[in-house]
C-alpha cells in the first residue's frame, strides 16, 4: 500500500509534510469528491471485506467506493501514515422513520487530536449529510459548511451530530418518491461516544449490514458522490443531483428515473465506477436518504 498511489487516486497534489488542520481538510475534501459512498458490492454478488488491504485494493486500485467501514478505515490508515493522532470511534445512525437509534454501533468514524483540539473526521456517510470538513468536537456551536450548518450536542458523555436543514427546490417533483418530506428545522444524523474502538469490533456489524434482509444496504443499491457544489446519488434506478444553496438558503434538486440500460453508463460517467460484475439495482425500503 502506497500513500502516493492513494494521493493519485484522489487527485491530491498538495503538501503532506506537516500534519496540520489545513492539510487534513484538503486531503479529506479530495477524498469525498473522488471516492463514492456506495454498497454496490452487495448487489453484484461481492462480499464487503473488513480488511485494510482489500479495502485499499478496492478503492485505490479498482477506483471503487465503499461504505463507512471502508472509507473511514482507509482514511485512518492515511492519517496514521502522515503522522496524525487518530482514533477509531463507533456511532449509531438515527433512523427518522422509526425515531430511534439501533442497539449496536453501526457506524465507524474518526477522532483526530491536533494542536490541543479534537476533530471528528467522517468520510463515510454520503448523501446530503456528508461532512465536507473536519468538525471541531465542541458542543452546542454551529459549524457552517457548504452542505449546511452542522453541530454537536453532548449529553452525559454521548455526542449527537445534527444538521440544520435547508428547503429544497425540486425541479421535477413528480419523480420524487419520498414519503418523508420532513418539516423539522434540524435533522439528527448519528450519536457516538469517545471510547476508542478497534476495527475487530466492527466485524459483526459489517457482516450484519450486508446480509440482514431488513438492512437499508440490502434493500437499496446506493452510490453517492460529493461534487464541487453539491452531491449526486444513484439509489436503485433513481438518479438525484443536488446543488447546495442554489438561492435563498435553498438546495436545487433534480431527479431522474433511469432505465436498466442506462445504469452502467451512468455509474461510469457520474461516479467514475466500473463494476466487475453485473449490478442488480434495488430500492425497496421506505427509508429516506435525503
MOBELRA-V250778 format. One record per residue. PSI is psi in whole degrees, 0 to 359 (* if undefined). OMEGA is omega in radians with two decimals (NA if undefined). BURIAL is + if it has 9 or more other ideal C-beta (glycine too) atoms within 8 Angstrom, else -. Layout:
# MOBELRA-V250778
PSI;OMEGA;BURIAL + PSI;OMEGA;BURIAL
This chain:
# MOBELRA-V250778
132;-2.95;+ + 121;-3.10;- + 328;3.12;+ + 327;3.08;- + 322;3.06;+ + 315;3.12;+ + 321;3.09;+ + 322;3.12;- + 321;-3.10;+ + 8;3.12;+ + 38;3.12;- + 125;-3.12;+ + 11;-3.10;- + 184;3.13;- + 151;3.05;- + 24;-3.12;+ + 335;-3.09;- + 120;-3.13;- + 78;-3.14;+ + 178;-3.06;- + 322;-3.12;+ + 316;3.12;- + 316;3.11;+ + 312;-3.11;+ + 320;-3.10;+ + 313;3.11;+ + 318;-3.12;+ + 314;-3.12;+ + 323;3.06;+ + 321;-3.12;+ + 309;-3.03;+ + 341;3.09;+ + 348;-3.12;+ + 328;-3.03;+ + 112;-3.13;+ + 153;2.88;+ + 114;-3.05;+ + 154;3.12;+ + 27;-2.98;+ + 335;3.11;+ + 319;-3.11;+ + 328;-3.01;+ + 12;2.98;+ + 29;2.96;+ + 25;3.10;- + 150;3.07;- + 138;3.06;- + 114;-3.09;+ + 136;3.08;- + 72;-3.04;+ + 126;-2.99;- + 319;-3.14;+ + 319;3.10;- + 320;3.12;- + 318;3.10;+ + 313;-3.14;+ + 320;-3.12;+ + 308;-3.01;+ + 317;-3.05;+ + 308;-3.05;+ + 319;-3.10;- + 357;3.09;- + 40;3.04;+ + 184;3.00;+ + 202;3.12;+ + 178;3.08;+ + 190;-2.94;+ + 319;-3.06;+ + 343;3.05;+ + 306;-3.11;+ + 312;-3.05;+ + 332;3.04;+ + 322;3.06;+ + 317;3.09;+ + 324;3.07;+ + 313;3.11;+ + 316;-3.14;+ + 310;-3.06;+ + 322;3.05;+ + 316;-3.13;+ + 326;-3.11;- + 358;3.05;+ + 12;3.10;- + 151;3.03;+ + 98;-2.98;- + 142;-3.09;+ + 142;3.01;+ + 137;3.04;+ + 160;3.09;+ + 140;3.14;+ + 170;3.10;+ + 121;-3.05;+ + 131;3.13;+ + 136;3.10;+ + 99;-3.04;+ + 328;-3.13;+ + 334;3.13;- + 355;-3.13;- + 46;-3.09;- + 170;3.03;- + 153;3.09;+ + 164;-3.13;+ + 328;-3.10;- + 157;3.08;- + 133;3.09;+ + 18;-3.13;+ + 136;3.10;+ + 130;3.10;+ + 174;-3.03;+ + 145;2.99;+ + 130;3.13;+ + 128;3.06;+ + 126;-3.02;+ + 120;3.08;+ + 42;3.08;- + 5;3.12;- + 157;3.07;- + 141;3.11;+ + 145;2.99;+ + 127;3.10;+ + 121;-3.08;+ + 101;3.13;+ + 20;-3.02;+ + 43;3.06;+ + 319;3.06;+ + 179;3.08;+ + 209;-3.05;+ + 359;-3.13;+ + 12;3.10;+ + 126;3.03;+ + 145;3.07;+ + 347;3.13;+ + 156;2.98;- + 144;3.13;+ + 130;3.08;+ + 138;-3.07;+ + 80;3.07;+ + 145;-3.03;- + 138;2.97;- + 12;-3.12;- + 125;3.09;- + 135;3.10;- + 91;-3.08;+ + 136;3.01;- + 171;-3.13;+ + 318;3.13;- + 341;-3.10;+ + 189;-3.12;+ + 119;3.08;+ + 156;3.01;+ + 155;3.02;+ + 146;2.95;+ + 129;-3.13;+ + 131;3.12;+ + 111;3.06;- + 43;3.08;- + 353;3.05;- + 132;-3.12;+ + 139;-3.14;+ + 131;3.03;+ + 130;3.14;+ + 157;3.03;+ + 129;3.04;+ + 129;-3.02;+ + 145;2.97;+ + 162;2.96;+ + 159;3.10;- + 136;3.04;+ + 103;-3.10;+ + 118;-3.06;+ + 323;-3.11;- + 75;-3.01;+ + 340;-3.13;- + 339;3.14;- + 352;-3.13;+ + 127;-3.13;+ + 7;-3.10;- + 133;3.05;- + 9;-2.88;- + 55;3.08;- + 85;-3.02;- + 149;3.09;- + 354;-3.08;- + 150;-3.10;- + 342;-3.05;- + 142;-3.13;- + 126;3.00;+ + 145;-3.14;+ + 302;3.04;+ + 169;3.03;+ + 157;-3.08;+ + 165;2.99;+ + 172;-3.09;- + 14;3.08;- + 122;3.12;- + 142;-3.12;- + 158;3.03;+ + 148;-3.09;- + 332;-3.14;+ + 332;-3.13;- + 346;-3.07;+ + 0;-3.08;+ + 317;3.12;+ + 317;3.11;- + 317;-3.13;+ + 320;3.11;+ + 316;-3.07;- + 315;-3.05;+ + 339;3.14;+ + 3;3.14;+ + 334;-3.11;- + 124;-3.12;- + 335;-3.14;- + 358;-3.14;- + 138;3.06;+ + 324;-3.05;- + 342;3.04;+ + 325;-3.07;+ + 354;3.09;+ + 134;2.91;+ + 128;-2.90;+ + 136;2.96;+ + 118;3.11;+ + 149;-3.09;+ + 136;3.06;+ + 143;3.13;+ + 184;-3.11;- + 330;-3.08;- + 12;3.14;- + 221;3.12;+ + 163;2.90;+ + 147;-3.08;+ + 139;3.04;+ + 114;3.11;+ + 113;-2.99;+ + 242;3.12;+ + 1;-3.04;+ + 116;3.10;+ + 120;3.13;+ + 131;3.05;+ + 127;-3.05;+ + 136;3.05;+ + 119;-3.04;+ + 140;3.01;+ + 48;-3.09;+ + 317;3.04;- + 148;3.02;- + 47;3.14;- + 42;-3.10;- + 135;3.10;+ + 138;3.11;+ + 128;-3.07;+ + 130;3.05;+ + 131;-3.06;+ + 138;3.09;+ + 137;3.08;- + 124;-3.07;- + 152;2.96;+ + 159;-3.13;- + 318;-3.05;- + 351;3.12;- + 346;-3.00;- + 307;-3.06;+ + 315;3.14;+ + 321;-3.14;- + 319;3.10;+ + 321;-3.14;+ + 313;-3.02;+ + 322;-3.05;- + 333;-3.03;+ + 358;-3.12;+ + 38;-3.14;- + 130;2.98;+ + 121;-3.07;- + 148;3.08;+ + 330;-3.08;- + 164;-3.09;- + 128;3.09;- + 135;3.01;+ + 97;-3.08;- + 149;3.08;+ + 145;3.08;+ + 78;-2.98;+ + 347;-3.11;- + 160;-3.12;- + 359;-3.10;- + 133;-3.11;+ + 138;3.11;+ + 0;3.11;+ + *;NA;-
